[in-house]
Amino acid sequence: MAGEARNGSETQIGLETQIGLETQIGLTAAIVSVGVSPANGAEPRVVTVRSGFEIPESHRRGDEPPPHRDALPGAPFDPERFRTLQDGLRAVAEDAAGLTLRYVEQLYSFGDRYRDPHELFGGPRSLVVGYLALLREAPLRIDGAEWRGLYEFFPWEDWRDSPPALLDSVIRPALARWVAAAPDEPARARRGERARMAFALDGGEWDSERVLERYELLYEAGLVVEAFRDHDLARRAGVEERTVRLEMPRALGRPMARDGRRVLATALERLRGKLKYRPIVFELLPPTFTLHQLQQVVEALSGERLHKQNFRRLMISGGLVEPTGQYESQTGGRPAELYRFRRSAILERTSTGAIAAPED
């Protein structure tokens, strides 16, 4: 049953259970919710915890600030305690944030060399299995865990009101300089094509699902703080040569420890892709809701405004929702009809195995 299995050891964010002598494996989760209020509308949020990584004293500079502390919940996987990775993941949420998960979906395995900075300073190679988890926002009962706005980490992804100003003021000019600085014409052509596709340069169409591609391009171009940090730590540890001078970039979004933003970008990309054909927003809404509330949640996750009548027609004619016969009073307007997800849509979602079986 979801939430029953608990990992008794103290949660160590991003540390992994040792397999053999040189490789570790662990679990991490992007736990996403959408808060809806009449005053603020809908805002997607993600659970963050505090990273425990410290630069060893032998490589620390006296006046430098502490490493980035925001991290996704993560913990060792204990194969003797948990029958499946998903069981272990549910324990991560319980221990790190006091949350009981239902919908969880495996994303990807993240195992790039030095993704965990412990490896730079003598630690083992790190492999972490990432998950997406969805739930209605709930109080976090563990110190250090908090809900943060998802677009704090990716401010260029929220197009609901207008294209983000930093695209034209910062990102696109910086990418143009990066393209121009390529060592030869073929490399410039490759960089230019990637930048055009990811960030809709030269009047191209913005593809909301290229979330991971955009973040990885910014990282490769040295435009996010994590790129500077990771190269700087690699040079201090002696695993990367000091060939060129590093310059700290302007903070584009809120940095995260390790490769947290890469995992989170993968989760947001997966979520946006599934919005088009699966009723996964069920987990983010109460049992009954208005079509306006449903549209707000979908818009918050997609980062784009939707045509009101077309959206309502799709939800109803597509068989995803049905009226309850009840109404919700709204101050200053007509009562709004309440809907619920159709049972067939819920069963289709449950049959994938993405959520824990309901209690008898």
Secondary structure as the mmCIF struct_conf table of DSSP 4:
data_model
#
loop_
_struct_conf.conf_type_id
_struct_conf.id
_struct_conf.beg_label_comp_id
_struct_conf.beg_label_asym_id
_struct_conf.beg_label_seq_id
_struct_conf.end_label_comp_id
_struct_conf.end_label_asym_id
_struct_conf.end_label_seq_id
TURN_TY1_P TURN_TY1_P1 ALA A 2 GLU A 4
BEND BEND1 SER A 9 SER A 9
HELX_LH_PP_P HELX_LH_PP_P1 GLU A 10 THR A 11
TURN_TY1_P TURN_TY1_P2 ILE A 13 GLY A 14
STRN STRN1 THR A 17 ILE A 19
TURN_TY1_P TURN_TY1_P3 GLY A 20 GLU A 22
STRN STRN2 THR A 23 SER A 37
TURN_TY1_P TURN_TY1_P4 PRO A 38 ASN A 40
STRN STRN3 GLY A 41 ARG A 50
HELX_RH_3T_P HELX_RH_3T_P1 GLU A 57 HIS A 59
TURN_TY1_P TURN_TY1_P5 GLY A 62 ASP A 63
HELX_LH_PP_P HELX_LH_PP_P2 GLU A 64 HIS A 68
STRN STRN4 ASP A 70 ALA A 71
STRN STRN5 GLY A 74 PRO A 76
TURN_TY1_P TURN_TY1_P6 PRO A 79 ARG A 81
BEND BEND2 ARG A 83 THR A 84
HELX_RH_AL_P HELX_RH_AL_P1 LEU A 85 ALA A 97
STRN STRN6 TYR A 103 PHE A 110
TURN_TY1_P TURN_TY1_P7 ARG A 113 TYR A 114
BEND BEND3 ARG A 115 ASP A 116
HELX_RH_3T_P HELX_RH_3T_P2 PRO A 117 PHE A 121
TURN_TY1_P TURN_TY1_P8 GLY A 122 GLY A 122
HELX_LH_PP_P HELX_LH_PP_P3 GLY A 123 PRO A 124
STRN STRN7 ARG A 125 LEU A 134
BEND BEND4 ILE A 142 ILE A 142
TURN_TY1_P TURN_TY1_P9 ASP A 143 GLY A 144
STRN STRN8 GLU A 146 GLY A 149
HELX_RH_3T_P HELX_RH_3T_P3 LEU A 150 GLU A 152
TURN_TY1_P TURN_TY1_P10 PHE A 153 PHE A 153
HELX_RH_3T_P HELX_RH_3T_P4 PRO A 155 GLU A 157
BEND BEND5 ARG A 160 PRO A 163
HELX_RH_AL_P HELX_RH_AL_P2 ALA A 165 LEU A 166
HELX_RH_PI_P HELX_RH_PI_P1 LEU A 167 ILE A 171
HELX_RH_AL_P HELX_RH_AL_P3 ARG A 172 ALA A 180
TURN_TY1_P TURN_TY1_P11 ALA A 181 ALA A 181
BEND BEND6 ALA A 182 ASP A 184
HELX_RH_AL_P HELX_RH_AL_P4 GLU A 185 PHE A 199
TURN_TY1_P TURN_TY1_P12 ALA A 200 ALA A 200
HELX_RH_3T_P HELX_RH_3T_P5 LEU A 201 GLY A 203
HELX_LH_PP_P HELX_LH_PP_P4 GLY A 204 TRP A 206
TURN_TY1_P TURN_TY1_P13 SER A 208 GLU A 209
HELX_RH_AL_P HELX_RH_AL_P5 VAL A 211 GLU A 220
TURN_TY1_P TURN_TY1_P14 ALA A 221 GLY A 222
BEND BEND7 VAL A 224 VAL A 224
HELX_RH_AL_P HELX_RH_AL_P6 VAL A 225 ARG A 236
TURN_TY1_P TURN_TY1_P15 ALA A 237 GLY A 238
BEND BEND8 VAL A 239 GLU A 240
BEND BEND9 VAL A 244 VAL A 244
HELX_LH_PP_P HELX_LH_PP_P5 MET A 248 ARG A 250
BEND BEND10 GLY A 253 GLY A 253
BEND BEND11 ALA A 257 ALA A 257
TURN_TY1_P TURN_TY1_P16 ARG A 258 ASP A 259
HELX_RH_AL_P HELX_RH_AL_P7 GLY A 260 LEU A 275
TURN_TY1_P TURN_TY1_P17 LYS A 276 TYR A 277
BEND BEND12 ARG A 278 ARG A 278
HELX_RH_3T_P HELX_RH_3T_P6 ILE A 280 LEU A 284
BEND BEND13 LEU A 285 LEU A 285
BEND BEND14 PRO A 287 THR A 288
STRN STRN9 PHE A 289 THR A 290
HELX_RH_AL_P HELX_RH_AL_P8 LEU A 291 SER A 302
TURN_TY1_P TURN_TY1_P18 GLY A 303 GLY A 303
BEND BEND15 GLU A 304 GLU A 304
HELX_RH_AL_P HELX_RH_AL_P9 LYS A 308 SER A 317
TURN_TY1_P TURN_TY1_P19 GLY A 318 GLY A 319
BEND BEND16 LEU A 320 LEU A 320
STRN STRN10 VAL A 321 GLU A 328
TURN_TY1_P TURN_TY1_P20 THR A 331 GLY A 332
BEND BEND17 GLY A 333 GLY A 333
HELX_LH_PP_P HELX_LH_PP_P6 ARG A 334 PRO A 335
STRN STRN11 ALA A 336 PHE A 341
HELX_RH_AL_P HELX_RH_AL_P10 ARG A 343 THR A 350
TURN_TY1_P TURN_TY1_P21 SER A 351 GLY A 353
STRN STRN12 ILE A 355 ILE A 355
HELX_LH_PP_P HELX_LH_PP_P7 ALA A 356 GLU A 359
#
